[in-house]
Amino acid sequence: MKIGKLAFVLLTFLSVMFFNGCSNAPKANGEHTVMIPNPFVYVSSMDEAAAGAGFDFICPQSVDGYSKKDISYIKNMLFQVVFSESDKKLYLRKAIGNNDISGDYRIYNKTHHSKFGTYDITLKGRDDGFSVAIWSHANFSYAVTSDSPLSEEQIFFFVNNMK
């Protein structure tokens, strides 16, 4: 009987500690922790993402050096295709509007403005290449973001093949 009461008291104590840790109580410094829900909806096809995003996205179906492809969208806002291979990722994005949709807010020591056909492209990177390319066309924004630096020619390939 004593073991049962001890187990009950211990279980009650652990439950209180668990639920207290999950609360949004202020930290010692008075700050609250807030978790933002992930706005991306992951789907298995480009058609599903187009229906959710509210527009089509034409982009390369595969990229050399990347074996996995994930497709997602933010409802009526953004369409994203992510290619990955072990620890590197390549993000291709299209969204309504004319904003920087790269999602990359790092500071780069190299910013270059380039013209490719009728597109004005902003390239950001370091001495070994570019990690971000952004441009707009016909009320849509586009972005290429890469964990591995890309050359200007590689960026132009994506610009030419993203609609």
KOLMIKOL-286592 format. One record per residue: x, y, z of N, C-alpha, C, O in turn. Coordinates in steps of 0.2 Angstrom, whole numbers, padded with zeros to 4 digits, always signed. Example, Ala and Ser with C-alpha at 12.3 -4.5 7.8 and 13.67 -1.06 7.14 Angstrom:
KOLMIKOL-286592
+0066-0028+0039+0062-0022+0039+0066-0016+0039+0071-0017+0042
+0064-0011+0035+0068-0005+0036+0064+0000+0039+0067+0006+0040
***
This chain:
KOLMIKOL-286592
+0004-0006+0000+0000+0000+0000+0004+0006+0000+0003+0011-0003
+0010+0006+0004+0014+0012+0004+0017+0013-0003+0018+0019-0005
+0019+0008-0006+0022+0009-0013+0017+0012-0018+0019+0016-0022
+0011+0010-0017+0006+0013-0022+0005+0021-0020+0004+0025-0025
+0005+0023-0014+0004+0030-0012+0010+0034-0014+0010+0039-0017
+0016+0031-0013+0022+0034-0016+0023+0035-0023+0025+0040-0026
+0020+0030-0027+0020+0030-0034+0015+0035-0036+0017+0039-0041
+0009+0036-0033+0004+0041-0034+0007+0048-0033+0006+0052-0037
+0010+0049-0028+0013+0056-0026+0019+0057-0031+0019+0063-0034
+0023+0053-0033+0028+0054-0038+0025+0055-0045+0028+0060-0048
+0020+0052-0047+0017+0053-0053+0014+0060-0053+0014+0063-0058
+0011+0061-0048+0007+0068-0048+0013+0074-0048+0012+0078-0052
+0018+0073-0044+0023+0078-0045+0026+0078-0052+0027+0084-0054
+0028+0073-0055+0030+0073-0062+0026+0076-0067+0028+0080-0071
+0019+0075-0066+0014+0078-0070+0014+0085-0069+0013+0089-0074
+0014+0088-0063+0014+0095-0062+0020+0098-0065+0020+0103-0068
+0026+0095-0064+0032+0098-0067+0032+0098-0075+0034+0103-0078
+0029+0092-0078+0028+0092-0085+0024+0097-0088+0026+0101-0092
+0018+0098-0085+0013+0103-0088+0015+0110-0086+0014+0115-0090
+0019+0111-0081+0022+0118-0079+0027+0120-0084+0027+0125-0086
+0031+0115-0086+0036+0116-0091+0033+0118-0098+0036+0121-0102
+0027+0115-0100+0024+0117-0106+0020+0123-0106+0017+0125-0111
+0019+0127-0100+0015+0133-0100+0019+0138-0103+0025+0138-0105
+0015+0144-0104+0018+0150-0107+0019+0155-0102+0018+0161-0102
+0021+0152-0096+0023+0156-0090+0029+0160-0092+0034+0158-0095
+0030+0166-0089+0036+0171-0090+0042+0167-0088+0042+0164-0083
+0047+0168-0091+0054+0166-0089+0056+0170-0084+0053+0175-0082
+0062+0169-0081+0065+0173-0075+0066+0180-0077+0065+0184-0073
+0067+0181-0084+0068+0188-0086+0062+0192-0088+0062+0197-0091
+0056+0188-0087+0050+0191-0089+0047+0190-0096+0042+0192-0097
+0051+0187-0100+0049+0186-0107+0045+0179-0107+0045+0175-0103
+0040+0179-0112+0036+0174-0113+0039+0170-0120+0041+0173-0124
+0038+0164-0120+0040+0160-0126+0034+0159-0130+0029+0157-0127
+0035+0160-0136+0029+0159-0141+0031+0155-0147+0037+0157-0150
+0028+0150-0149+0030+0146-0154+0025+0148-0160+0019+0148-0159
+0028+0149-0166+0024+0151-0172+0022+0145-0175+0027+0141-0177
+0016+0144-0177+0015+0138-0181+0018+0138-0188+0018+0143-0191
+0020+0132-0191+0023+0132-0197+0017+0133-0203+0013+0129-0203
+0018+0138-0207+0013+0140-0211+0013+0136-0218+0008+0136-0222
+0018+0132-0219+0019+0128-0225+0015+0122-0224+0015+0118-0219
+0012+0120-0230+0008+0114-0231+0012+0110-0236+0013+0112-0241
+0014+0104-0234+0018+0099-0238+0014+0094-0242+0009+0091-0239
+0015+0094-0248+0011+0090-0253+0015+0085-0257+0021+0086-0257
+0012+0081-0261+0016+0076-0265+0016+0078-0272+0020+0075-0276
+0013+0083-0274+0013+0085-0281+0013+0092-0282+0011+0096-0278
+0015+0094-0288+0015+0101-0290+0008+0104-0291+0006+0109-0289
+0003+0099-0294-0004+0101-0294-0007+0103-0288-0011+0108-0287
-0005+0099-0283-0008+0100-0276-0006+0107-0273-0010+0111-0270
+0001+0108-0274+0003+0115-0272+0000+0120-0276-0001+0126-0273
+0000+0120-0282-0003+0125-0286-0010+0127-0284-0012+0132-0284
-0014+0121-0282-0021+0122-0280-0021+0126-0273-0025+0131-0272
-0016+0124-0269-0016+0128-0262-0013+0135-0263-0016+0139-0259
-0008+0136-0267-0005+0142-0267-0009+0147-0271-0009+0153-0270
-0013+0144-0276-0018+0149-0280-0014+0151-0287-0017+0155-0290
-0009+0148-0288-0005+0149-0295-0001+0143-0296+0001+0140-0292
+0001+0143-0303+0006+0138-0305+0013+0140-0304+0015+0146-0303
+0018+0135-0304+0025+0136-0303+0028+0132-0308+0028+0125-0306
+0032+0134-0313+0036+0130-0317+0043+0131-0315+0045+0136-0314
+0046+0125-0313+0053+0125-0311+0056+0118-0313+0052+0114-0315
+0063+0118-0313+0066+0111-0314+0063+0106-0310+0062+0107-0304
+0062+0100-0313+0059+0094-0309+0064+0091-0305+0063+0087-0301
+0071+0092-0307+0076+0088-0304+0082+0093-0304+0083+0097-0309
+0087+0092-0300+0093+0096-0300+0099+0091-0299+0099+0088-0294
+0104+0092-0303+0110+0087-0302+0113+0089-0295+0114+0094-0293
+0115+0083-0292+0118+0084-0285+0113+0083-0279+0115+0084-0273
+0106+0083-0281+0101+0083-0276+0097+0077-0277+0094+0076-0283
+0096+0073-0272+0091+0067-0273+0084+0067-0271+0080+0063-0273
+0083+0072-0266+0076+0073-0263+0073+0079-0265+0076+0084-0266
+0067+0079-0266+0063+0085-0268+0056+0085-0263+0053+0080-0263
+0056+0091-0260+0050+0092-0256+0046+0098-0259+0049+0103-0261
+0039+0097-0259+0035+0103-0262+0030+0105-0257+0027+0101-0253
+0030+0112-0256+0025+0115-0251+0023+0121-0253+0025+0124-0258
+0018+0124-0250+0015+0130-0251+0012+0134-0245+0011+0130-0240
+0011+0140-0245+0008+0144-0240+0001+0146-0244+0002+0149-0249
-0004+0145-0241-0011+0146-0244-0011+0153-0247-0011+0158-0244
-0013+0153-0254-0014+0159-0258-0008+0164-0257-0009+0170-0258
-0002+0162-0256+0004+0166-0255+0010+0164-0259+0013+0168-0263
+0012+0158-0257+0019+0156-0259+0019+0148-0261+0015+0144-0258
+0023+0147-0266+0024+0140-0269+0032+0139-0268+0036+0143-0270
+0034+0133-0265+0041+0131-0264+0042+0124-0266+0039+0120-0264
+0048+0124-0269+0051+0117-0270+0058+0117-0267+0062+0121-0269
+0059+0112-0263+0066+0112-0260+0069+0105-0262+0067+0100-0261
+0075+0106-0265+0079+0100-0267+0085+0099-0261+0087+0104-0259
+0086+0093-0259+0091+0092-0254+0095+0086-0255+0093+0081-0258
+0101+0086-0252+0105+0080-0252+0110+0081-0246+0113+0086-0245
+0109+0076-0241+0112+0076-0235+0111+0082-0231+0106+0084-0229
+0117+0086-0231+0116+0093-0227+0115+0099-0231+0116+0104-0228
+0114+0098-0237+0113+0104-0242+0106+0105-0245+0103+0100-0246
+0104+0111-0245+0097+0112-0248+0097+0118-0253+0102+0122-0253
+0093+0117-0258+0092+0122-0263+0084+0124-0263+0080+0119-0265
+0083+0130-0262+0076+0132-0262+0074+0136-0268+0077+0141-0270
+0068+0134-0271+0066+0138-0277+0059+0140-0275+0054+0136-0272
+0057+0147-0275+0051+0150-0273+0048+0154-0278+0051+0158-0281
+0041+0155-0277+0037+0159-0281+0032+0162-0277+0029+0158-0273
+0031+0168-0277+0025+0171-0272+0022+0177-0276+0025+0180-0280
+0016+0178-0274+0012+0184-0276+0015+0190-0273+0017+0191-0267
+0016+0196-0277+0019+0202-0275+0026+0203-0278+0029+0199-0282
+0029+0208-0275+0036+0210-0277+0041+0211-0271+0044+0217-0271
+0041+0206-0267+0046+0206-0261+0051+0201-0261+0051+0197-0266
+0056+0202-0257+0061+0197-0256+0058+0191-0252+0056+0192-0246
+0057+0186-0256+0054+0180-0253+0059+0174-0251+0057+0168-0250
+0066+0176-0251+0071+0171-0251+0071+0168-0244+0073+0162-0243
+0069+0171-0239+0069+0169-0232+0076+0169-0229+0077+0166-0223
+0081+0171-0232+0088+0171-0230+0089+0179-0228+0090+0183-0232
+0091+0179-0222+0092+0186-0219+0099+0187-0217+0101+0191-0213
+0103+0183-0219+0111+0183-0217+0114+0189-0221+0111+0191-0226
+0119+0192-0218+0122+0197-0221+0128+0194-0226+0132+0190-0223
+0128+0196-0232+0133+0194-0236+0138+0200-0238+0136+0206-0238
+0144+0198-0240+0149+0203-0241+0149+0205-0249+0152+0210-0251
+0145+0202-0253+0144+0203-0260+0137+0203-0262+0133+0199-0261
+0135+0209-0265+0128+0210-0267+0130+0213-0275+0133+0217-0276
+0126+0209-0279+0127+0211-0286+0121+0211-0290+0116+0207-0289
+0120+0216-0294+0114+0217-0298+0115+0215-0305+0120+0218-0308
+0111+0211-0307+0113+0208-0314+0106+0209-0318+0101+0209-0316
+0107+0209-0325+0102+0209-0330+0102+0202-0333+0107+0201-0336
+0096+0199-0334+0096+0193-0338+0089+0193-0342+0084+0193-0339
+0090+0194-0348+0084+0196-0352+0081+0202-0350+0084+0207-0349
+0074+0201-0348+0071+0207-0345+0071+0207-0338+0068+0212-0335
+0074+0203-0335+0074+0202-0327+0080+0206-0324+0086+0205-0326
+0078+0210-0319+0083+0213-0315+0084+0208-0309+0079+0208-0305
+0090+0206-0308+0091+0201-0302+0096+0203-0297+0101+0206-0299
+0094+0202-0291+0099+0204-0285+0102+0198-0283+0098+0193-0281
+0108+0197-0283+0112+0191-0281+0116+0193-0275+0119+0199-0274
+0116+0189-0270+0119+0190-0263+0124+0184-0262+0122+0178-0263
+0130+0185-0260+0134+0179-0258+0141+0182-0255+0141+0187-0252
+0145+0177-0256+0152+0178-0253+0157+0177-0259+0155+0177-0265
+0163+0178-0258+0168+0177-0263+0168+0171-0267+0170+0170-0273
+0165+0165-0264+0165+0159-0267+0159+0158-0271+0158+0152-0274
+0154+0163-0272+0148+0162-0276+0142+0165-0273+0143+0169-0268
+0137+0164-0276+0130+0167-0273+0126+0162-0270+0125+0156-0272
+0123+0164-0264+0118+0160-0260+0111+0162-0261+0107+0158-0260
+0110+0168-0264+0103+0170-0264+0102+0174-0271+0107+0178-0273
+0097+0173-0274+0095+0177-0280+0088+0179-0280+0083+0174-0278
+0086+0185-0281+0079+0187-0280+0077+0191-0286+0081+0195-0289
+0071+0191-0289+0069+0195-0295+0061+0195-0295+0058+0191-0291
+0058+0199-0299+0051+0200-0299+0049+0200-0307+0053+0202-0311
+0043+0197-0308+0041+0198-0315+0033+0197-0315+0031+0192-0311
+0029+0201-0318+0022+0200-0319+0019+0199-0312+0015+0195-0311
+0020+0203-0307+0017+0203-0301+0018+0197-0297+0014+0195-0292
+0024+0194-0298+0026+0188-0294+0033+0189-0292+0037+0192-0296
+0035+0187-0286+0042+0187-0284+0045+0180-0285+0041+0175-0284
+0051+0179-0286+0055+0173-0287+0061+0173-0282+0064+0179-0281
+0063+0167-0280+0070+0167-0276+0073+0160-0277+0069+0155-0277
+0079+0160-0277+0083+0154-0277+0088+0155-0271+0091+0160-0270
+0088+0151-0266+0092+0151-0260+0096+0144-0260+0093+0139-0260
+0102+0145-0259+0106+0138-0259+0111+0138-0253+0114+0143-0251
+0112+0132-0250+0117+0131-0245+0124+0131-0248+0129+0133-0244
+0124+0129-0254+0131+0128-0257+0131+0134-0262+0126+0135-0266
+0136+0138-0262+0137+0144-0267+0136+0142-0274+0138+0137-0277
+0132+0146-0278+0131+0145-0285+0135+0150-0289+0136+0156-0287
+0136+0149-0295+0139+0154-0300+0133+0158-0303+0128+0156-0302
+0135+0163-0306+0130+0167-0309+0127+0163-0315+0121+0164-0316
+0131+0159-0318+0128+0155-0324+0123+0150-0321+0118+0149-0324
+0124+0147-0315+0119+0143-0312+0113+0146-0310+0107+0144-0311
+0114+0152-0308+0108+0156-0306+0104+0158-0312+0098+0157-0312
+0107+0160-0318+0104+0161-0324+0100+0155-0326+0094+0156-0329
+0102+0149-0325+0099+0143-0327+0092+0143-0323+0087+0141-0327
+0092+0144-0317+0086+0144-0313+0081+0150-0315+0075+0149-0316
+0084+0156-0316+0080+0161-0318+0076+0159-0325+0070+0161-0326
+0080+0156-0330+0077+0155-0336+0072+0149-0336+0068+0149-0340
+0072+0145-0330+0068+0139-0330+0063+0140-0324+0060+0135-0322
+0062+0146-0322+0056+0147-0317+0051+0152-0319+0053+0157-0321
+0045+0149-0319+0040+0154-0322+0034+0153-0317+0028+0156-0318
***
